[in-house]
């Protein structure tokens, strides 16, 4: 949860929000995912995000990373 999320592959499979692709931007409350040539804004709160990093899949609750990207290293332990 401390690493940079931009550039990682992500899959979101929650009711009402199914998308997978590459993270292109991140804000405090959302991530922007490029999927099939379009960008989709996905809220962090209420979704489980599955990131692929170095061939390993990591599941993170979006509510656990509700911080500005630059503050994540200080707040998440």
C-alpha positions in Angstrom: 0.0 0.0 0.0 3.0 2.3 0.2 4.1 2.0 -3.4 3.1 4.2 -6.3 -0.2 3.0 -7.9 0.1 4.8 -11.2 1.1 2.3 -13.9 -0.1 -0.8 -12.1 -2.7 -3.1 -13.5 -5.9 -3.0 -11.5 -9.1 -5.0 -11.4 -12.2 -3.7 -9.7 -15.1 -6.2 -9.4 -17.7 -4.7 -7.1 -21.5 -4.4 -7.6 -22.1 -1.5 -9.9 -18.4 -1.1 -10.8 -16.6 -3.6 -12.9 -13.4 -2.4 -14.7 -9.9 -3.6 -15.2 -7.0 -1.8 -16.8 -4.0 0.4 -16.0 -4.0 3.1 -13.3 -3.2 6.4 -15.0 -3.9 8.8 -12.2 -4.9 8.9 -8.5 -6.6 11.4 -6.2 -7.5 11.2 -2.5 -10.8 9.5 -3.2 -10.5 8.0 -6.7 -8.3 6.2 -9.1 -8.5 6.7 -12.9 -8.2 3.5 -14.9 -7.5 3.3 -18.6 -9.5 0.4 -20.0 -10.1 -0.3 -23.7 -8.9 3.2 -24.7 -11.1 5.1 -22.4 -10.5 6.5 -18.9 -12.9 5.6 -16.1 -13.0 7.2 -12.7 -13.4 4.7 -9.9 -14.1 5.7 -6.3 -11.8 4.1 -3.7 -14.4 4.0 -1.0 -16.6 0.9 -1.1 -14.5 -1.0 -3.7 -12.0 -3.8 -3.4 -9.0 -3.1 -5.7 -6.8 -5.9 -7.0 -3.5 -4.7 -8.1 -0.9 -6.7 -10.1 2.6 -5.8 -9.0 5.7 -7.9 -10.1 3.5 -10.8 -11.1 1.8 -10.9 -7.7 -1.9 -10.0 -7.1 -2.6 -7.8 -4.1 -6.1 -7.1 -2.9 -6.7 -3.8 -1.0 -9.9 -2.2 0.3 -10.2 1.2 -1.2 -11.1 2.7 2.1 -7.7 1.7 3.5 -5.9 4.0 1.0 -8.2 7.1 1.2 -5.2 9.4 1.3 -3.5 11.8 -1.1 -0.9 9.8 -2.9 1.9 11.9 -1.5 0.7 11.3 2.1 0.2 7.6 1.8 3.8 6.8 2.9 3.3 8.8 6.1 -0.2 7.5 7.1 -0.3 3.8 6.1 1.7 1.3 8.2 
